[in-house]
Each structure stands twice: as structure tokens, then as C-alpha cells.
Amino acid sequence: MAIWIGLGLMALAFWGGLLWRLAPPRMLDDAAFAAAYATPLPPPEGGIRVYHLGHSLVGRDMPAMLAAAGGHGWNSQLGWGASLKSHLDGTVPGFAEENATPAFRPADEAAASADYPVFVLTEMVELKDAIRYHDSAAALAEWARRIRAANPGARIYLYETWHRTDDPAGWLERIDGDLALLWEGRLLRPAMAAPGVGTIHVIPGGQVMAAVMREAEAGRIPGVNGREDLLSDEIHFSDLGAWVMAMTHFAVIHGRSPLGLPHVLPKADGTPGGAPSEPAARAIQEVVWRVVTSYAATGVARRDGLPPVMQDG
């Protein structure tokens, strides 16, 4: 009898665990998700420090450019195509190579330190694979819980990125569709429904990159023609692309327009990054501000009445 009872309990545990894995995750509904972003964040006061957790679409140079533009300190932990889960588990590919830099600080130590009013988290791409194989929403929620346990007032951002330009579904089409379907629907909504997570705001890197691409390809950014100027290969940004992402991070984190920021900013090694001309820089900064102030999840209040950048290509 005891054997049968034991087998029954084992079967119950097995099927219960299976049902838990197959059950759809709890997530914020439309009303709750909108409510989380109903009140814009006030611009931060005084000096801040920013922590970046991610991979090569963060890189070393973009945070350095951002810090120079914003006048703040920063640290990071990077990897090769690293997922949020791999950063949790300590299984980050390319950990030694990517973190051989003075800016490195272990992510678990940084999260527990309360030293960073701003924490920027980045998920790996292909995002579909991250969601399917790396339990993205749970990993995002766990990082947010750790950060808030040490610093309840920390501002936590998810940096929305992009995938390869040779994606069969179309590069711009994926960026347009993935924001609501994957970044919001499969990461943010389930993560923010978990206890202790709170609101996670968004740095819309993919949306800005697509908008700048469209403007450039339409001939509206002097001297910038399109993807070949912003990307160095099928996915990684060039110096100009890094500058565009630094402008995007600045606009979201500081809550103000990047118009007038320098069009030449230093890279991590102190050398000047490849830069747009001043007219191109202004055109790009206007695009950045339009995108950032058109998307409530950034937490940035709309101030200038500019219309959203149109998706015309």
C-alpha cells in the first residue's frame, strides 16, 4: 500500500509540475498595463549612476557615449549574445572577454548594492528563442525583484533592441510587430504581474533604429543613407548607430530632449566615435525625441507636441 501511495504522490507531482509549465503565465491585462505607464516619471535630479546588463547591442562604447552626454557614472556586465537568464545563472558566453574593462562590476553585486538609481536590462536576440528557451519573463522579473529589494526607488528599464536585418519576416516588419507581441506581451506583461517587480519602463531602441532608418532611406537625414551607415553588419551598430542609441538612452533616462547634445562623443577607450554632421545629428535627435515621447512606456512626458514619426516604408 505504501508503495502505491508513493507512486501516486510522484505521479501527482509530475503532472502538477507539467501543468504548471504548460499553463499560460499570469500577465497584466490591457487596463493594468496602461495604468502602469499613465503617470510619466519626473526627470531625475542631480547626478545619477547607470548600470547596463546585456550583450553586444549594449557594448562598451554606447554606455561611454551616454555617460559623456549625460555626465553620469556607469558600470556594466556584458556577454556574447547573453540572455538575462545566463546572467542570473553565471553561464554568460564570452564573460571574461567582454568584461575585461574598468567599467565591469558583477551584476549580482550591483543589483544588491543600491548604488544605481537606474538599471538597464537587455534580453538576448533572437527574442523568440530567449522566450522559448531562456524563460525571459521569469528572468526579467527576478532581476527586477533583486534590484528593488535593495533599492525600492530604482528606475528599471528594458532596452528593446532588434534582430538581424536578413530576417525572413523582414527587418522593419519584425521591429514593428515584436514590440506589442513579444517585448510587451511575452516579457513585460508577465514579468510585471509577478510580486515585487513593479513597473519596468522601456528604452525603445528598436523603434528608434527603425524610425531613423526610414527617415534616412527617405532622404530626410543629410549624409545618412540607411542601414549601411547605422549598422556594421547584419545586427551590430556602427559608431553612428551607437551614438543614436546613446541619444535614445539619454532621452529616456534623463527625461528630456537630446537636441543640442554633442554630435561627437568619446568611445570607451577615449577616442572620438564616428559622428554624424551637425545637421544630421539634429535630424536624428528630433526623430529620437518624437519616438520617445510617443510611447508611454518610456515614462517620458510629452512636452513638445511633435507628431510621431510615421511608418512609411
Phi, psi and omega per residue, in radians:
M1 nan -0.762 -3.136
A2 -1.063 -0.647 3.130
I3 -1.094 -0.772 -3.117
W4 -1.150 -0.675 3.098
I5 -1.099 -0.752 3.128
G6 -1.093 -0.740 3.112
L7 -1.126 -0.655 3.114
G8 -1.122 -0.728 3.117
L9 -1.149 -0.652 3.109
M10 -1.134 -0.748 3.123
A11 -1.111 -0.708 3.123
L12 -1.091 -0.747 3.128
A13 -1.125 -0.704 -3.135
F14 -1.101 -0.894 -3.095
W15 -1.200 -0.592 3.083
G16 -1.118 -0.750 3.105
G17 -1.130 -0.676 3.128
L18 -1.128 -0.789 3.127
L19 -1.091 -0.641 3.113
W20 -1.090 -0.682 -3.132
R21 -1.269 -0.593 -3.099
L22 -1.470 -0.365 -3.100
A23 -1.162 2.451 3.107
P24 -1.111 2.427 -3.124
P25 -1.170 2.576 3.028
R26 -1.152 2.402 3.133
M27 -2.565 2.795 3.113
L28 -1.166 2.375 3.049
D29 -1.375 3.121 -3.054
D30 -1.017 -0.772 -3.084
A31 -1.144 -0.777 -3.129
A32 -1.176 -0.660 3.138
F33 -1.146 -0.776 3.113
A34 -1.124 -0.680 -3.126
A35 -1.105 -0.565 -3.128
A36 -1.086 -0.444 -3.078
Y37 -2.004 0.259 -3.065
A38 -1.203 -0.556 -3.108
T39 -1.878 2.025 3.128
P40 -1.097 2.711 3.066
L41 -1.388 2.445 3.011
P42 -1.239 2.560 3.071
P43 -0.977 2.490 -3.135
P44 -1.139 2.605 3.140
E45 -1.805 2.413 3.068
G46 1.250 -2.925 -3.123
G47 -1.277 2.553 3.096
I48 -2.262 2.877 2.968
R49 -2.162 2.475 -3.076
V50 -2.103 2.375 3.048
Y51 -1.976 2.294 -3.139
H52 -1.958 2.225 3.100
L53 -2.121 2.081 -3.097
G54 3.091 -2.276 -2.951
H55 -2.681 -2.700 -2.994
S56 -1.236 -0.258 3.045
L57 -1.480 0.031 2.828
V58 -1.741 -1.066 3.103
G59 1.222 -3.103 3.131
R60 -1.577 -0.606 -3.003
D61 -1.334 -0.709 -3.112
M62 -1.044 -0.848 3.090
P63 -1.070 -0.575 3.106
A64 -1.171 -0.736 3.079
M65 -1.090 -0.762 3.121
L66 -1.050 -0.792 -3.123
A67 -1.108 -0.666 3.112
A68 -1.162 -0.676 3.135
A69 -1.224 -0.674 -3.057
G70 -1.666 -0.178 -3.139
G71 1.150 0.682 -3.122
H72 -2.217 2.869 3.069
G73 -1.501 2.846 -3.132
W74 -2.772 2.763 2.981
N75 -2.503 2.958 -3.093
S76 -2.735 2.868 2.886
Q77 -2.390 2.181 -3.044
L78 -2.182 3.029 3.070
G79 -2.873 3.135 3.094
W80 -1.577 1.902 3.134
G81 1.000 0.566 -2.976
A82 -1.300 2.377 3.047
S83 -1.576 2.844 3.055
L84 -1.053 -0.617 3.127
K85 -1.170 -0.703 3.133
S86 -1.146 -0.576 3.052
H87 -1.177 -0.600 3.067
L88 -1.194 -0.759 -3.023
D89 -1.412 -0.223 -3.052
G90 1.308 0.521 -3.126
T91 -2.069 0.745 -3.027
V92 -1.369 2.085 3.059
P93 -1.126 2.419 3.111
G94 1.204 0.404 -3.064
F95 -1.040 -0.865 -3.078
A96 -1.116 -0.740 -3.082
E97 -1.204 -0.788 -3.042
E98 -1.326 -0.349 -3.074
N99 -1.900 0.293 3.052
A100 -1.459 1.183 -3.038
T101 -2.656 2.588 3.117
P102 -1.058 -0.348 -3.111
A103 -1.370 -0.195 -3.071
F104 -1.209 2.373 2.907
R105 -2.519 2.327 -3.117
P106 -0.945 2.366 -3.033
A107 -1.128 -0.709 -3.129
D108 -1.132 -0.645 3.084
E109 -1.163 -0.738 -3.136
A110 -1.118 -0.756 -3.119
A111 -1.104 -0.597 -3.102
A112 -1.493 -0.079 -2.961
S113 -1.557 -0.420 -3.013
A114 1.091 0.361 -3.128
D115 -1.478 -0.204 -2.985
Y116 -2.108 1.911 3.049
P117 -1.151 -0.336 -3.110
V118 -2.251 2.234 3.115
F119 -2.183 2.142 3.139
V120 -1.935 2.051 -3.109
L121 -1.842 2.464 -3.079
T122 -2.302 2.245 3.101
E123 -1.610 2.695 3.123
M124 -1.192 2.781 2.939
V125 -2.178 2.545 0.148
E126 -1.115 2.192 -3.054
L127 -1.121 -0.627 3.111
K128 -1.030 -0.696 3.112
D129 -1.204 -0.665 3.108
A130 -1.062 -0.747 -3.133
I131 -1.179 -0.739 -3.053
R132 -1.302 -0.722 -2.985
Y133 -1.915 -0.270 -3.036
H134 -2.104 0.238 3.011
D135 0.862 0.959 -2.970
S136 -0.979 -0.845 -3.063
A137 -1.098 -0.729 3.134
A138 -1.134 -0.691 3.126
A139 -1.178 -0.725 3.088
L140 -1.059 -0.779 3.130
A141 -1.088 -0.705 -3.115
E142 -1.160 -0.717 3.081
W143 -1.094 -0.741 3.141
A144 -1.105 -0.717 3.123
R145 -1.075 -0.768 -3.132
R146 -1.095 -0.762 -3.124
I147 -1.129 -0.791 -3.099
R148 -1.244 -0.496 3.093
A149 -1.083 -0.608 3.137
A150 -1.542 -0.561 -3.070
N151 -2.536 1.549 -3.083
P152 -1.004 -0.448 -3.106
G153 -1.599 0.081 -3.113
A154 -1.081 2.521 3.023
R155 -1.652 2.086 -3.087
I156 -1.907 2.267 -3.127
Y157 -2.133 2.489 2.933
L158 -1.772 2.098 3.138
Y159 -1.494 1.859 3.090
E160 -1.319 2.210 -3.107
T161 -2.007 -2.504 -3.046
W162 -2.630 3.098 -3.098
H163 -2.106 -2.908 -3.059
R164 -1.229 2.538 -3.132
T165 -1.227 -0.312 3.122
D166 -1.637 0.349 3.101
D167 -1.030 2.304 -3.094
P168 -1.039 -0.484 -3.120
A169 -1.396 -0.118 -3.115
G170 1.731 2.299 -3.038
W171 -1.183 -0.933 3.132
L172 -1.142 -0.653 3.140
E173 -1.100 -0.704 3.102
R174 -1.141 -0.747 3.133
I175 -1.090 -0.757 -3.139
D176 -1.080 -0.764 -3.045
G177 -1.476 -0.519 -3.013
D178 -1.286 -0.389 -3.079
L179 -1.035 -0.981 -3.117
A180 -1.326 -0.689 -3.039
L181 -1.256 -0.815 -3.014
L182 -1.877 -1.005 -3.063
W183 -1.050 -0.804 3.105
E184 -1.455 -0.889 -2.976
G185 -1.239 -0.581 -3.053
R186 -1.938 -0.216 3.077
L187 -1.960 -1.131 -2.981
L188 -1.169 -0.840 -3.059
R189 -1.106 -0.815 3.079
P190 -1.228 -0.639 -3.133
A191 -1.131 -0.774 -3.093
M192 -1.286 -0.250 3.054
A193 -1.407 -0.236 -3.121
A194 -1.374 2.597 -3.133
P195 -1.080 2.486 3.021
G196 1.381 0.138 -3.060
V197 -1.659 -0.871 -3.104
G198 1.302 -2.870 -3.082
T199 -1.438 2.282 3.023
I200 -1.930 2.056 3.124
H201 -1.482 3.031 -2.987
V202 -2.178 2.360 2.909
I203 -1.753 1.863 -2.954
P204 -1.445 1.186 -3.099
G205 -1.089 -0.783 3.130
G206 -1.110 -0.715 3.140
Q207 -1.115 -0.728 3.115
V208 -1.165 -0.790 -3.126
M209 -1.032 -0.751 3.125
A210 -1.134 -0.733 -3.129
A211 -1.138 -0.740 3.115
V212 -1.142 -0.710 3.092
M213 -0.998 -0.829 -3.100
R214 -1.105 -0.755 3.126
E215 -1.120 -0.732 -3.131
A216 -1.146 -0.800 -3.102
E217 -1.198 -0.360 3.064
A218 -1.532 0.028 3.085
G219 1.394 0.384 -3.067
R220 -1.799 0.127 3.051
I221 -2.187 1.903 -3.030
P222 -0.982 2.161 3.054
G223 1.403 -0.030 3.103
V224 -2.003 2.096 -3.000
N225 -1.726 -0.450 -3.128
G226 2.734 -2.494 -2.967
R227 -1.058 -0.642 -3.094
E228 -1.137 -0.360 3.108
D229 -1.532 -0.544 -3.033
L230 -1.654 -0.394 -3.119
L231 -2.116 2.557 3.120
S232 -1.634 -0.270 3.070
D233 -2.705 -2.625 -3.087
E234 -1.297 -0.135 -3.094
I235 -2.601 -0.581 -3.007
H236 -1.461 2.514 -3.126
F237 -1.369 2.631 2.971
S238 -1.375 -3.106 3.047
D239 -0.998 -0.723 3.129
L240 -1.129 -0.723 3.095
G241 -1.102 -0.662 3.084
A242 -1.111 -0.699 3.097
W243 -1.099 -0.727 3.108
V244 -1.067 -0.748 3.132
M245 -1.214 -0.569 3.056
A246 -1.116 -0.711 3.087
M247 -1.087 -0.704 -3.125
T248 -1.140 -0.838 3.098
H249 -1.048 -0.743 -3.136
F250 -1.034 -0.859 -3.076
A251 -1.030 -0.714 -3.119
V252 -1.305 -0.901 -3.025
I253 -1.174 -0.709 -3.107
H254 -1.593 -0.193 3.071
G255 1.144 0.536 3.108
R256 -2.586 2.818 -3.056
S257 -1.101 2.481 3.052
P258 -1.462 -0.005 3.138
L259 -0.960 2.245 3.122
G260 1.658 -0.172 3.060
L261 -1.169 2.689 -3.084
P262 -1.007 2.481 3.085
H263 -1.544 -0.087 2.997
V264 -2.123 2.137 -3.136
L265 -2.285 2.581 -3.109
P266 -1.296 2.536 3.031
K267 -1.477 -3.102 -3.053
A268 -1.078 -0.529 -3.136
D269 -1.532 0.095 3.099
G270 1.573 -0.195 3.111
T271 -1.373 2.652 -3.140
P272 -1.228 2.393 3.093
G273 -1.328 2.684 3.020
G274 -1.013 2.314 -2.917
A275 -2.228 2.701 2.989
P276 -1.336 2.868 2.987
S277 -1.167 2.899 3.124
E278 -1.068 -0.752 3.079
P279 -1.087 -0.691 3.108
A280 -1.157 -0.715 3.141
A281 -1.042 -0.761 -3.135
R282 -1.118 -0.760 3.135
A283 -1.079 -0.730 3.136
I284 -1.175 -0.752 3.135
Q285 -1.070 -0.617 3.080
E286 -1.151 -0.712 3.087
V287 -1.089 -0.811 3.133
V288 -0.971 -0.857 -3.074
W289 -1.142 -0.671 3.093
R290 -1.066 -0.811 -3.119
V291 -1.132 -0.826 -3.085
V292 -1.087 -0.717 -3.093
T293 -1.479 -0.037 3.089
S294 -1.708 -0.068 -3.026
Y295 -2.170 1.911 -3.008
A296 -1.040 -0.533 -3.065
A297 -1.172 -0.203 3.050
T298 -1.233 -0.423 -3.061
G299 1.420 0.124 -3.102
V300 -1.702 2.230 3.130
A301 -1.234 2.467 3.067
R302 -1.349 2.144 -3.042
R303 -2.090 -0.460 -2.924
D304 -1.856 -0.025 3.100
G305 1.237 0.162 -3.141
L306 -1.198 2.438 3.092
P307 -1.273 2.773 3.086
P308 -1.104 2.667 3.011
V309 -1.176 2.300 -3.082
M310 -1.389 2.526 3.052
Q311 -1.591 1.625 -2.999
D312 -2.042 0.378 -3.111
G313 -2.728 nan nan
